[in-house]
Amino acid sequence: MSESHGYYISSIYRHIQIYLNNQFSNIGFGSGQYLFFIHIARNEGINQKDLSDILAIDKATTAKAIGKLTKLEYIAQKQNIKDKRFNNLYLTDKGKAILPEIKTVLKGTRNILQRGMSTEECNQSLELLDIMLKNILHEVKEKE
C-alpha cells in the first residue's frame, strides 16, 4: 500500500471515470459531463458561473461540458432576464428522461465505493475528504 493520499485519490478517480464512461456510453456523454448534469438537475435555473463555483471547476471546463450537454439536447440555456451576461441552465425533456438512469448509476457507484464500510466509516471518509478538498482549494486560491 502506498502512504500517499494523492495516490489513492488519483487511482480512485481514474477508475471511477473508466466505470462511469462505460455506464454512460449509451446516452452519449462521459464521466466529464455527469457532474454538471446532476448539479443542473438539482439546481434548475443555475447559471454557469455559479455552477463553476459550486463544483470548484474552472469556467472553461464548465463551458465545454455545458456545450456538450446542450449539443446533446439534455440541457437548455436561457438568457437571464436580470443579467443578460449569464444564461440559466435547465434540463430539457430529453434530459429529464435520462435523469433516473443517471441517478441509478451514481447510486450504484456509491454503493460499490462503500462496500465493506459501516455507515460511520462512510460518513467519516466523506468528512475527511471534505477537509482535504478545502485545504487544497485554500492553497490554490492563495497562490492565484
Stockholm file with secondary structure:
# STOCKHOLM 1.0

chainA/1-144         MSESHGYYISSIYRHIQIYLNNQFSNIGFGSGQYLFFIHIARNEGINQKDLSDILAIDKATTAKAIGKLTKLEYIAQKQNIKDKRFNNLYLTDKGKAILPEIKTVLKGTRNILQRGMSTEECNQSLELLDIMLKNILHEVKEKE
#=GR chainA/1-144 SS CCCCHHHHHHHHHHHHHHHHHHHHGGGTCCHHHHHHHHHHHHTTTCBHHHHHHHHTCCHHHHHHHHHHHHHTTSEEEEECSSCTTCEEEEECHHHHHHHHHHHHHHHHHHHHHHTTCCHHHHHHHHHHHHHHHHHHHHHHHHHC
#=GC SS_cons         CCCCHHHHHHHHHHHHHHHHHHHHGGGTCCHHHHHHHHHHHHTTTCBHHHHHHHHTCCHHHHHHHHHHHHHTTSEEEEECSSCTTCEEEEECHHHHHHHHHHHHHHHHHHHHHHTTCCHHHHHHHHHHHHHHHHHHHHHHHHHC
//
